[in-house]
Each structure stands twice: as C-alpha cells, then as structure tokens.
Amino acid sequence: MRFDRFWQRGVLLAVVAVLSVAVLSTVGCSRGDRLETYPIDGKIVFSNGNPFAGGSQSFIVFQSKEHGVTATGVVELDGSFKVGTYDPEDGAVAGRHRVSISPPVPEGNPERSKAVSTFNSKYQSIAKSGIEVTVDPNGENQVTITLDAP
C-alpha cells in the first residue's frame, strides 16, 4: 500500500510540475510582452536581374539575431514580400535578422519547375543562406534581396 501512495504522490507532483510550466510559459506570451515591430517589405531578385517568382507556397523567414523572434511572409509571384511577427504584415522587430527563403512550388508551370530545380538550397537555411537584413526603427525598411542566378 505504501508503494501505491508513493507512486500516486509522484504522479501528482509530476502532473502539477508539468501544468505549472505550461501555465508559466503561456503567461509570457501576453500582448504586453510583445516587442515593437516595424513594417518591412521588399523584393527578391536574381543577380542576373530576373525576379524571383514566388507564389502561395514560397515563404521568407526573418529571425532576429538579438531577440530570437521570427517574422514570416509569403513571397508573391513578382518576388515582392511583406513580413509579420505577431500578425500578418505587422513587420519585424528592430535589429539584424538572418533570412531564409523557400523555393516556389512548380504548380504545373514549366518555367517555375525550372526555377525550383535550379534553386540553391542554401537559401532555405537561416544558418547557411548568408542573407542578413537590418530593420531600422526610424527607417523606410524597403529591401532588395539578391540571390545567385541559377
């Protein structure tokens, strides 16, 4: 019997600990803890001048080097993008950001299929892309990101 009580007490303590961590982690996600964001938009082009043909399945990710906060956006068919951190297109936090870009999905278009097959996979990785952007709290924050031509 003692073992059953000890085991039940251990399970109860484990459940309380897990619930405590869950509650404390969600408390830190309130609107009051949000960092200020600044609108940023831009265009992705290749070094040969051709636009990066994005689409509904092509994304851009900004990761703040100082805060670790991530902003994401959809890359449009003309290569343009806007990012959002907490809400769509609300911008990114101020400071330096590492950037990754996902290739467009071909969707049956031969031109896009060719672009995807020649897309340099390094751009899909925050750590390997080599792309950095600065979000200035006092600036226009319009950027052009140039990728190596396929």
Contact map, one row per residue, 1 for C-alpha under 8 A:
111110000000000000000000000000000000000000000000000000000000000000000000000000000000000000000000000000000000000000000000000000000000000000000000000000
111111000000000000000000000000000000000000000000000000000000000000000000000000000000000000000000000000000000000000000000000000000000000000000000000000
111111100000000000000000000000000000000000000000000000000000000000000000000000000000000000000000000000000000000000000000000000000000000000000000000000
111111110000000000000000000000000000000000000000000000000000000000000000000000000000000000000000000000000000000000000000000000000000000000000000000000
111111111000000000000000000000000000000000000000000000000000000000000000000000000000000000000000000000000000000000000000000000000000000000000000000000
011111111100000000000000000000000000000000000000000000000000000000000000000000000000000000000000000000000000000000000000000000000000000000000000000000
001111111110000000000000000000000000000000000000000000000000000000000000000000000000000000000000000000000000000000000000000000000000000000000000000000
000111111111000000000000000000000000000000000000000000000000000000000000000000000000000000000000000000000000000000000000000000000000000000000000000000
000011111111100000000000000000000000000000000000000000000000000000000000000000000000000000000000000000000000000000000000000000000000000000000000000000
000001111111110000000000000000000000000000000000000000000000000000000000000000000000000000000000000000000000000000000000000000000000000000000000000000
000000111111111000000000000000000000000000000000000000000000000000000000000000000000000000000000000000000000000000000000000000000000000000000000000000
000000011111111100000000000000000000000000000000000000000000000000000000000000000000000000000000000000000000000000000000000000000000000000000000000000
000000001111111110000000000000000000000000000000000000000000000000000000000000000000000000000000000000000000000000000000000000000000000000000000000000
000000000111111111000000000000000000000000000000000000000000000000000000000000000000000000000000000000000000000000000000000000000000000000000000000000
000000000011111111100000000000000000000000000000000000000000000000000000000000000000000000000000000000000000000000000000000000000000000000000000000000
000000000001111111110000000000000000000000000000000000000000000000000000000000000000000000000000000000000000000000000000000000000000000000000000000000
000000000000111111111000000000000000000000000000000000000000000000000000000000000000000000000000000000000000000000000000000000000000000000000000000000
000000000000011111111100000000000000000000000000000000000000000000000000000000000000000000000000000000000000000000000000000000000000000000000000000000
000000000000001111111110000000000000000000000000000000000000000000000000000000000000000000000000000000000000000000000000000000000000000000000000000000
000000000000000111111111000000000000000000000000000000000000000000000000000000000000000000000000000000000000000000000000000000000000000000000000000000
000000000000000011111111100000000000000000000000000000000000000000000000000000000000000000000000000000000000000000000000000000000000000000000000000000
000000000000000001111111110000000000000000000000000000000000000000000000000000000000000000000000000000000000000000000000000000000000000000000000000000
000000000000000000111111111000000000000000000000000000000000000000000000000000000000000000000000000000000000000000000000000000000000000000000000000000
000000000000000000011111111100000000000000000000000000000000000000000000000000000000000000000000000000000000000000000000000000000000000000000000000000
000000000000000000001111111110000000000000000000000000000000000000000000000000000000000000000000000000000000000000000000000000000000000000000000000000
000000000000000000000111111111000000000000000000000000000000000000000000000000000000000000000000000000000000000000000000000000000000000000000000000000
000000000000000000000011111111000000000000000000000000000000000000000000000000000000000000000000000000000000000000000000000000000000000000000000000000
000000000000000000000001111111001000000000000000000000000000000000000000000000000000000000000000000000000000000000000000000000000000000000000000000000
000000000000000000000000111111101100000000000000000000000000000000000000000000000000000000000000000000000000000000000000000000000000000000000000000000
000000000000000000000000011111111100000000000000000000000000000000000000000000000000000000000000000000000000000000000000000000000000000000000000000000
000000000000000000000000000011111100000000000000000000000000000000000000000000000000000000000000000000000000000000000000000000000000000000000000000000
000000000000000000000000000001111100000000000000000000000000000000000000000000000000000000000000000000000000000000000000000000000000000000000000000000
000000000000000000000000000111111110000000000000000000000000000000000000000000000000000000000000000000000000000000000000000000000000000000000000000000
000000000000000000000000000011111111000000000000000000000000000000000000000000000000000000000000000000000000000000000000000000000000000000000000000000
000000000000000000000000000000001111100000000000000000000000000000000000000000000000000000001000000000000000000000000000000000000000000000000000000000
000000000000000000000000000000000111110000000000000000000000000000000000000000000000000000001100000000000000000000000000000000000000000000000000000000
000000000000000000000000000000000011111000000000000000000000000000000000000000000000100001111100000000000000000000000000000000000000000000000000000000
000000000000000000000000000000000001111100000000000000000000000000000000000000000000000001111100000000000000000000000000000000000000001110000000000000
000000000000000000000000000000000000111110000000000000000000000000000000000000000110000011110000000000000000000000000000000000000000000000001000000000
000000000000000000000000000000000000011111000000000000000000000000000000000000000110000000110000000000000000000000000000000000000000001000011110000000
000000000000000000000000000000000000001111100000000000000000000000000000000000011110000000000000000000000000000000000000000000000000000000001110000000
000000000000000000000000000000000000000111110000000000000000000000000000000000011100000000000000000000000000000000000000000000000000000000000111100000
000000000000000000000000000000000000000011111000000000000000000000000000000001111000000000000000000000000000000000000000000000000000000000000011100000
000000000000000000000000000000000000000001111100001100000000000000000000000000111000000000000000000000000000000000000000000000000000000000000001111000
000000000000000000000000000000000000000000111110111100000000000000000000000000100000000000000000000000000000000000000000000000000000000000000001111000
000000000000000000000000000000000000000000011111111100000000000000000000000000000000000000000000000000000000000000000000000000000000000000000000011111
000000000000000000000000000000000000000000001111110000000000000000000000000000000000000000000000000000000000000000000000000000000000000000000000011110
000000000000000000000000000000000000000000000111110000000000000000000000000000000000000000000000000000000000000000000000000000000000000000000000000110
000000000000000000000000000000000000000000001111111000000000000000000000000000000000000000000000000000000000000000000000000000000000000000000000000000
000000000000000000000000000000000000000000001111111100000000000000000000000000000000000000000000000000000000000000000000000000000000000000000000000000
000000000000000000000000000000000000000000011100111110000000000000000000000001100000000000000000000000000000000000000000000000000000000000000000000000
000000000000000000000000000000000000000000011100011111000000000000000000000011100000000000000000000000000000000000000000000000000000000000000000000000
000000000000000000000000000000000000000000000000001111100000000000000000001111100000000000000000000000010000000100000000000000000000000000000000000000
000000000000000000000000000000000000000000000000000111111110000000000000011111100000000000000000000000110000000000000000000000000000000000000000000000
000000000000000000000000000000000000000000000000000011111100000000000000011110000000000000000000000000011000000000000000000000000000000000000000000000
000000000000000000000000000000000000000000000000000001111100000000000000011100000000000000000000000000010000000000000000000000000000000000000000000000
000000000000000000000000000000000000000000000000000001111110000000000000010000000000000000000000000000111000000000000000000000000000000000000000000000
000000000000000000000000000000000000000000000000000001111111000000000000011100000000000000000000000011111000000000000000000000000000000000000000000000
000000000000000000000000000000000000000000000000000001001111100000000001111000000000000000000000000011100000000000000000000000000000000000000000000000
000000000000000000000000000000000000000000000000000000000111110000000001111000001010000000000000001111000000000000000000000000000000000000000000000000
000000000000000000000000000000000000000000000000000000000011111000000111100000000010000000000000001110000000000000000000000000000000000000000000000000
000000000000000000000000000000000000000000000000000000000001111100000111000000000010000000010000111100000000000000000000000000000000000000000000000000
000000000000000000000000000000000000000000000000000000000000111110011110000000000000000000000000111000000000000000000000000001000000000000000000000000
000000000000000000000000000000000000000000000000000000000000011111111100000000000000000000001011110000000000000000000000000000000000000000000000000000
000000000000000000000000000000000000000000000000000000000000001111110000000000000000000000000011110000000000000000000000000000000000000000000000000000
000000000000000000000000000000000000000000000000000000000000000111110000000000000000000000000011000000000000000000000000000000000000000000000000000000
000000000000000000000000000000000000000000000000000000000000000111111000000000000000000000000000000000000000000000000000000000000000000000000000000000
000000000000000000000000000000000000000000000000000000000000001111111100000000000000000000000000000000000000000000000000000000000000000000000000000000
000000000000000000000000000000000000000000000000000000000000001100111110000000000000100000001000000000000000000000000000000000000000000000000000000000
000000000000000000000000000000000000000000000000000000000000111100011111000000000000100000010000000000000000000000000000000000000000000000000000000000
000000000000000000000000000000000000000000000000000000000000111000001111100000000011110000110000000000000000000000000000000000000000000000000000000000
000000000000000000000000000000000000000000000000000000000011110000000111110000000011100000000000000000000000000000000000000000000000000000000000000000
000000000000000000000000000000000000000000000000000000000011100000000011111000001111000110000000000000000000000000000000000000000000000000000000000000
000000000000000000000000000000000000000000000000000001111111000000000001111100001110000000000000000000000000000000000000000000000000000000000000000000
000000000000000000000000000000000000000000000000000011110111000000000000111111111100000000000000000000000000000000000000000000000000000000000000000000
000000000000000000000000000000000000000000000000000011110100000000000000011111111000000000000000000000000000000000000000000000000000000000000000000000
000000000000000000000000000000000000000000000000000111100000000000000000001111110000000000000000000000000000000000000000000000000000000000000000000000
000000000000000000000000000000000000000000100000001111000000000000000000001111110000000000000000000000000000000000000000000000000000000000000000000000
000000000000000000000000000000000000000000111000001111000000000000000000001111111000000000000000000000000000000000000000000000000000000000000000000000
000000000000000000000000000000000000000011110000000000000000000000000000001111111100000000000000000000000000000000000000000000000000000000000000000000
000000000000000000000000000000000000000011110000000000000001000000000000111100111110000000000000000000000000000000000000000000000000000000000000000000
000000000000000000000000000000000000001111000000000000000000000000000000111000011111000010100000000000000000000000000000000000000000000000000000000000
000000000000000000000000000000000000001110000000000000000001110000000011110000001111100111110000000000000000000000000000000000000000000000000000000000
000000000000000000000000000000000000000000000000000000000000000000000011100000000111111111110000000000000000000000000000000000000000000000000000000000
000000000000000000000000000000000000100000000000000000000000000000001111000000000011111111111000000000000000000000000000000000000000000000000000000000
000000000000000000000000000000000000000000000000000000000000000000000010000000000001111101000000000000000000000000000000000000000000000000000000000000
000000000000000000000000000000000000000000000000000000000000000000000000000000000001111111000000000000000000000000000000000000000000000000000000000000
000000000000000000000000000000000000000000000000000000000000000000000000100000000011111111100000000000000000000000000000000000000000000000000000000000
000000000000000000000000000000000000001000000000000000000000000000000000100000000111101111100000000000000000000000000000000000000000000000000000000000
000000000000000000000000000000000000111000000000000000000000000000000000000000000011111111110000000000000000000000000000000000000000000000000000000000
000000000000000000000000000000000000111100000000000000000000000000000010000000000111100111111000000000000000000000000000000000000000000000000000000000
000000000000000000000000000000000000111100000000000000000000010000000110000000000011100001111100000000000000000000000000000000000000001000000000000000
000000000000000000000000000000000011110000000000000000000000000100001000000000000000100000111110000000000000000000000000000000000000001000000000000000
000000000000000000000000000000000001110000000000000000000000000000000000000000000000000000011111000000000000000000000000000000000000011110000000000000
000000000000000000000000000000000000000000000000000000000000000111000000000000000000000000001111100000000000000000000000000000000000011100000000000000
000000000000000000000000000000000000000000000000000000000000000111000000000000000000000000000111110000000000000000000000000000000001111000000000000000
000000000000000000000000000000000000000000000000000000000000011110000000000000000000000000000011111000000000000000000000000000000001111000000000000000
000000000000000000000000000000000000000000000000000000000000011110000000000000000000000000000001111100000000000000000000000001100111100000000000000000
000000000000000000000000000000000000000000000000000000000001111000000000000000000000000000000000111110000000000000000000000011001111100000000000000000
000000000000000000000000000000000000000000000000000000000001110000000000000000000000000000000000011111000000000000000000001111001010000000000000000000
000000000000000000000000000000000000000000000000000000000111100000000000000000000000000000000000001111100000000000000000001110000000000000000000000000
000000000000000000000000000000000000000000000000000000000111000000000000000000000000000000000000000111110000000000000000001100000000000000000000000000
000000000000000000000000000000000000000000000000000001001110000000000000000000000000000000000000000011111000000000010010000100000000000000000000000000
000000000000000000000000000000000000000000000000000011111100000000000000000000000000000000000000000001111100000100010000000000000000000000000000000000
000000000000000000000000000000000000000000000000000000101100000000000000000000000000000000000000000000111110000110010000000000000000000000000000000000
000000000000000000000000000000000000000000000000000000000000000000000000000000000000000000000000000000011111111110010000000000000000000000000000000000
000000000000000000000000000000000000000000000000000000000000000000000000000000000000000000000000000000001111100110000000000000000000000000000000000000
000000000000000000000000000000000000000000000000000000000000000000000000000000000000000000000000000000000111110110000000000000000000000000000000000000
000000000000000000000000000000000000000000000000000000000000000000000000000000000000000000000000000000000111111110000000000000000000000000000000000000
000000000000000000000000000000000000000000000000000000000000000000000000000000000000000000000000000000000101111111000000000000000000000000000000000000
000000000000000000000000000000000000000000000000000000000000000000000000000000000000000000000000000000000100111111100000000000000000000000000000000000
000000000000000000000000000000000000000000000000000010000000000000000000000000000000000000000000000000011111111111110000000000000000000000000000000000
000000000000000000000000000000000000000000000000000000000000000000000000000000000000000000000000000000001111111111111000000000000000000000000000000000
000000000000000000000000000000000000000000000000000000000000000000000000000000000000000000000000000000000000011111111100000000000000000000000000000000
000000000000000000000000000000000000000000000000000000000000000000000000000000000000000000000000000000000000001111111110000000000000000000000000000001
000000000000000000000000000000000000000000000000000000000000000000000000000000000000000000000000000000111100000111111110000000000000000000000000000000
000000000000000000000000000000000000000000000000000000000000000000000000000000000000000000000000000000000000000011111110000000000000000000000000000000
000000000000000000000000000000000000000000000000000000000000000000000000000000000000000000000000000000000000000001111111000000000000000000000000000001
000000000000000000000000000000000000000000000000000000000000000000000000000000000000000000000000000000100000000000111111100000000000000000000000000001
000000000000000000000000000000000000000000000000000000000000000000000000000000000000000000000000000000000000000000000111111000000000000000000000000101
000000000000000000000000000000000000000000000000000000000000000000000000000000000000000000000000000000000000000000000011111110000000000000000000000000
000000000000000000000000000000000000000000000000000000000000000000000000000000000000000000000000000000000000000000000001111110011000000000000000000000
000000000000000000000000000000000000000000000000000000000000000000000000000000000000000000000000000111000000000000000001111111011110000000000000000000
000000000000000000000000000000000000000000000000000000000000000000000000000000000000000000000000000111100000000000000000111111011000000000000000000000
000000000000000000000000000000000000000000000000000000000000000000000000000000000000000000000000001110000000000000000000111111111000000000000000000000
000000000000000000000000000000000000000000000000000000000000001000000000000000000000000000000000011100000000000000000000001111111100000000000000000000
000000000000000000000000000000000000000000000000000000000000000000000000000000000000000000000000010000000000000000000000000011111100000000000000000000
000000000000000000000000000000000000000000000000000000000000000000000000000000000000000000000000000000000000000000000000011111111100000000000000000000
000000000000000000000000000000000000000000000000000000000000000000000000000000000000000000000000001100000000000000000000011111111110000000000000000000
000000000000000000000000000000000000000000000000000000000000000000000000000000000000000000000000011000000000000000000000001001111111000000000000000000
000000000000000000000000000000000000000000000000000000000000000000000000000000000000000000000000011100000000000000000000001000001111100000000000100000
000000000000000000000000000000000000000000000000000000000000000000000000000000000000000000000001111000000000000000000000000000000111110000000000000000
000000000000000000000000000000000000000000000000000000000000000000000000000000000000000000000001111000000000000000000000000000000011111000000010000000
000000000000000000000000000000000000000000000000000000000000000000000000000000000000000000000111100000000000000000000000000000000001111100000000000000
000000000000000000000000000000000000010100000000000000000000000000000000000000000000000000011111100000000000000000000000000000000000111110101000000000
000000000000000000000000000000000000010000000000000000000000000000000000000000000000000000000110000000000000000000000000000000000000011111111000000000
000000000000000000000000000000000000010000000000000000000000000000000000000000000000000000000100000000000000000000000000000000000000001111100000000000
000000000000000000000000000000000000000000000000000000000000000000000000000000000000000000000000000000000000000000000000000000000000000111110000000000
000000000000000000000000000000000000000000000000000000000000000000000000000000000000000000000000000000000000000000000000000000000000001111111000000000
000000000000000000000000000000000000000100000000000000000000000000000000000000000000000000000000000000000000000000000000000000000000000101111100000000
000000000000000000000000000000000000001110000000000000000000000000000000000000000000000000000000000000000000000000000000000000000000001100111110000000
000000000000000000000000000000000000000111000000000000000000000000000000000000000000000000000000000000000000000000000000000000000000000000011111000000
000000000000000000000000000000000000000111100000000000000000000000000000000000000000000000000000000000000000000000000000000000000000100000001111100000
000000000000000000000000000000000000000001111000000000000000000000000000000000000000000000000000000000000000000000000000000000000000000000000111110000
000000000000000000000000000000000000000001111000000000000000000000000000000000000000000000000000000000000000000000000000000000000010000000000011111000
000000000000000000000000000000000000000000011110000000000000000000000000000000000000000000000000000000000000000000000000000000000000000000000001111100
000000000000000000000000000000000000000000011110000000000000000000000000000000000000000000000000000000000000000000000000000000000000000000000000111110
000000000000000000000000000000000000000000000111000000000000000000000000000000000000000000000000000000000000000000000001000000000000000000000000011111
000000000000000000000000000000000000000000000111000000000000000000000000000000000000000000000000000000000000000000000000000000000000000000000000001111
000000000000000000000000000000000000000000000100000000000000000000000000000000000000000000000000000000000000000000100111000000000000000000000000000111
